[in-house]
Amino acid sequence: MALVGWIMSFVALFAALALRQDLPIGGSVMLSNLLILLALIACPMIWREKPLGISRGQRILAALILFLSVPLLLLPVA
C-alpha cells in the first residue's frame, strides 16, 4: 500500500508541476492545486502515524473525490 502511495504522490506532484510550467488549458491552475493536494494526501511519509486523526480510509476517500472531480473542472463554463 505504501508503494502505491509513493507512486501516486510522485505522479501527482510531477503532473502538477508540469501544469504550472506550461499552463496548457484554462483552469489548469485549479487542476494543478488539486494535484498538489492529492500528492500531499497520498504521501506515506507524512501520514505514517495518524496526525490530525485522519485514517487511511479517509485519505483514500479524499483521493477518490479528487480524481472524480477532475472532469468537473474541465467542463466549459457557459
PyMOL commands that set and color helices and strands:
alter all, ss='L'
color gray80, all
select helices_A, chain A and resi 2-22+28-42+51-53+56-74
alter helices_A, ss='H'
color red, helices_A
deselect
rebuild
show_as cartoon
